[in-house]
Amino acid sequence: MSIKHFNKRVYRTALMGLCLCHMFIPTAAFADSAAEMQKKLQNPLATIKLVTADNSIATDTGNTGETSYGFSLQGLYAIDVPEKSFSFLPRVVVPILGLEPGTDAPPVLPPDQNASSSNWGVGDSILQFLFAPYTEGSWKWGGGPTVSLPTATKKELEGPQWGVGLAGVLTGNFTEKLSFAGILANQWGNKGEFNRLSFQPMLYYAIAPAKSIAYNAVISADWEASSSNRWTVPVGLSYNQTWDMGGGHGFDLIIGPYYNAVRPEGAAKWQLRFGFTWLFP
């Protein structure tokens, strides 16, 4: 390819990118609506309906040191029960994984040292049933049981299989721009061989309407592992933006790199986490 043709392609690509960006520049009215949507999406106890695709690209994993992939499809259909003064929030999480042999993929999967090649497929699914009572303060809480289902398509991708757990949520605002939400859960299963804690702290700082910088990652502990291989603690930041798509629909993007400052053997050193959420009216 000649330099002239290459430059033309660069210009066309840049022009297309500018056009796409212009399409997503919200008007003031839509920006206000998108900002309200983002506040709801950042609250795990909000009575909303959504579908999320949560993705991760993890480097230097397993026995080979190659890249592993995670894709989690999540659905939430929150139900408000005003006559009983609480909200009911059922959520389903279906993980789709592409793992190198010996990869530790917290909090859903312990390392399989018998795996000899990359494995792609569905892991064990989680059903979560949260109940959130009405409270008058700015801080809200909720909790409830979780159930794991043996949906793994390969033995190498099995996690808790049939299992149970408990989850709790706390959410609120420190300031007008700084908000917090935390989900703490522990899952037991696989005939007593699976026992993992997960804590997902979500700290959001609004930098503009419908735009924020966040820490949003999962800290986990495998209670069945040795003390030196128990904890996974990611460190990093994400960028979060929400768009009002009209008619009560919204689209949310969150993306950012995380370094596992504390990690068990086989877990990733770095991971790029990015999620897409569609909000329904």
Secondary structure as GFF3:
##gff-version 3
##sequence-region A 1 281
A	DSSP	alpha_helix	3	23	.	.	.	ID=ss1
A	DSSP	alpha_helix	28	41	.	.	.	ID=ss2
A	DSSP	beta_strand	49	61	.	.	.	ID=ss3
A	DSSP	beta_strand	66	77	.	.	.	ID=ss4
A	DSSP	beta_strand	79	81	.	.	.	ID=ss5
A	DSSP	three_ten_helix	82	84	.	.	.	ID=ss6
A	DSSP	beta_strand	86	99	.	.	.	ID=ss7
A	DSSP	beta_strand	119	122	.	.	.	ID=ss8
A	DSSP	beta_strand	125	133	.	.	.	ID=ss9
A	DSSP	beta_strand	140	149	.	.	.	ID=ss10
A	DSSP	three_ten_helix	155	157	.	.	.	ID=ss11
A	DSSP	beta_strand	163	173	.	.	.	ID=ss12
A	DSSP	beta_strand	178	189	.	.	.	ID=ss13
A	DSSP	beta_strand	194	208	.	.	.	ID=ss14
A	DSSP	beta_strand	211	216	.	.	.	ID=ss15
A	DSSP	beta_strand	219	222	.	.	.	ID=ss16
A	DSSP	three_ten_helix	227	229	.	.	.	ID=ss17
A	DSSP	beta_strand	231	236	.	.	.	ID=ss18
A	DSSP	beta_strand	238	246	.	.	.	ID=ss19
A	DSSP	beta_strand	249	262	.	.	.	ID=ss20
A	DSSP	beta_strand	270	280	.	.	.	ID=ss21
###
